[in-house]
Amino acid sequence: MGNDSAGVKNKRQGPRDFIVKELGFNESQLERFRALNQRHHRTMRHLSEDIKELKDGLFDELSVSPTNDILIDSITSLIGERQKDKETEVFYHFKRIQEICNKKQKEKFKNIIIDALHKGRGKDKPPHRRGDEHRPPPPRH
């Protein structure tokens, strides 16, 4: 079996290709979109590498006795900050994509994002509401 172009066309469409196809970007928009994606990919890769290094450092502490609770708290706080940075980066990446859209594309993009959020949450889960993180889970029947 060779690597022919027909095989590539049958591969599952990635999110970038899906967005480009669904929004129907013109050449100028496509060029800006590609630049945004390259920047976003670099930033996300850097943040993920930071998190991996921090987690490596955290689990290096498993063999240390006694456990330095202050160090563990510090490392886990840094991991949380990097994760927050990733979530913020994703939000602003979508915001920058939205900014290159025309009015019709913005509405379509909004629907794409809403659909993606609902799929990621699962059909049985209710939408997240501010303050839910402080509520106990619902009782099981």
C-alpha positions as CSV (number, residue, x, y, z in Angstrom):
1,M,0.0,0.0,0.0
2,G,1.5,3.3,-1.1
3,N,1.1,6.8,0.2
4,D,-1.1,8.2,-2.6
5,S,-3.1,11.4,-2.4
6,A,-6.4,9.4,-2.4
7,G,-5.5,8.0,1.0
8,V,-4.9,11.4,2.4
9,K,-8.3,12.6,1.2
10,N,-9.9,9.7,3.1
11,K,-8.3,10.7,6.4
12,R,-10.6,12.3,9.0
13,Q,-10.9,16.0,8.6
14,G,-9.1,18.0,11.3
15,P,-10.7,20.9,13.2
16,R,-8.7,23.5,11.2
17,D,-9.8,22.0,7.8
18,F,-13.4,21.8,9.1
19,I,-13.4,25.5,10.2
20,V,-11.9,26.6,6.8
21,K,-14.4,24.5,4.9
22,E,-17.5,25.5,7.0
23,L,-16.7,29.2,7.0
24,G,-15.6,29.5,3.4
25,F,-12.6,31.7,4.0
26,N,-11.3,33.7,1.1
27,E,-7.5,33.7,0.3
28,S,-6.8,36.7,2.6
29,Q,-8.7,35.2,5.5
30,L,-7.1,31.8,4.9
31,E,-3.6,33.4,5.1
32,R,-4.5,35.1,8.4
33,F,-6.1,31.9,9.7
34,R,-3.0,29.9,9.0
35,A,-0.7,32.5,10.7
36,L,-3.0,32.4,13.7
37,N,-2.9,28.6,13.9
38,Q,0.9,28.5,13.7
39,R,1.2,31.0,16.5
40,H,-1.5,29.2,18.6
41,H,0.2,25.8,18.0
42,R,3.6,27.1,19.1
43,T,2.1,28.7,22.3
44,M,0.1,25.6,23.2
45,R,3.1,23.4,22.6
46,H,5.3,25.6,24.9
47,L,2.6,25.6,27.6
48,S,2.2,21.8,27.4
49,E,6.0,21.3,27.6
50,D,6.0,23.6,30.7
51,I,3.2,21.5,32.3
52,K,5.1,18.2,31.5
53,E,8.3,19.5,33.1
54,L,6.4,20.7,36.2
55,K,4.7,17.3,36.5
56,D,8.0,15.5,36.1
57,G,9.4,17.6,38.9
58,L,6.3,16.9,41.0
59,F,6.5,13.2,40.6
60,D,10.3,13.2,41.2
61,E,9.2,14.2,44.8
62,L,7.5,10.8,45.3
63,S,10.9,9.3,46.4
64,V,11.8,12.2,48.7
65,S,11.1,11.7,52.4
66,P,9.8,13.6,54.2
67,T,7.5,15.2,51.7
68,N,7.9,18.9,51.3
69,D,4.3,20.0,51.3
70,I,5.2,23.6,50.5
71,L,7.1,22.5,47.4
72,I,4.3,20.2,46.3
73,D,1.8,23.1,46.8
74,S,4.1,25.4,44.8
75,I,4.5,23.0,41.9
76,T,0.8,22.1,41.7
77,S,-0.1,25.8,41.8
78,L,2.3,26.4,38.8
79,I,0.7,23.5,37.0
80,G,-2.7,25.1,37.6
81,E,-1.5,28.5,36.3
82,R,-0.1,26.9,33.1
83,Q,-3.4,25.1,32.6
84,K,-5.2,28.4,33.1
85,D,-2.8,29.9,30.5
86,K,-3.8,27.2,28.0
87,E,-7.5,27.8,28.5
88,T,-7.0,31.5,28.1
89,E,-4.9,30.9,24.9
90,V,-7.7,28.8,23.4
91,F,-10.3,31.4,24.2
92,Y,-8.3,34.2,22.6
93,H,-7.3,32.0,19.7
94,F,-11.0,31.6,18.9
95,K,-11.6,35.3,19.4
96,R,-8.8,36.1,16.9
97,I,-10.4,33.7,14.4
98,Q,-13.7,35.4,14.9
99,E,-12.2,38.7,14.2
100,I,-11.1,37.7,10.7
101,C,-14.7,36.6,9.9
102,N,-17.3,38.6,8.1
103,K,-20.7,39.0,9.8
104,K,-22.2,35.8,8.2
105,Q,-19.1,33.8,9.1
106,K,-19.1,35.1,12.7
107,E,-22.6,33.7,13.2
108,K,-21.6,30.3,11.7
109,F,-18.4,30.3,13.7
110,K,-20.4,30.9,16.9
111,N,-22.6,27.9,16.1
112,I,-19.6,25.7,15.4
113,I,-18.1,26.6,18.8
114,I,-21.4,26.0,20.6
115,D,-21.8,22.6,18.9
116,A,-18.2,21.7,19.8
117,L,-18.8,22.6,23.4
118,H,-21.9,20.6,23.6
119,K,-20.3,17.5,22.0
120,G,-17.3,17.8,24.5
121,R,-19.7,18.0,27.4
122,G,-21.7,15.0,26.4
123,K,-25.5,14.7,25.8
124,D,-26.3,13.7,29.4
125,K,-24.5,16.5,31.1
126,P,-26.2,19.8,31.7
127,P,-24.4,23.0,30.6
128,H,-21.9,24.4,33.1
129,R,-23.1,27.3,35.1
130,R,-21.1,29.8,37.1
131,G,-21.0,28.6,40.7
132,D,-21.5,24.9,39.8
133,E,-18.0,24.0,40.9
134,H,-19.1,24.7,44.6
135,R,-22.2,22.5,44.5
136,P,-22.1,18.8,45.4
137,P,-22.9,16.3,42.6
138,P,-26.5,15.3,42.2
139,P,-27.7,12.2,44.1
140,R,-27.6,8.9,42.3
141,H,-30.8,6.9,42.1
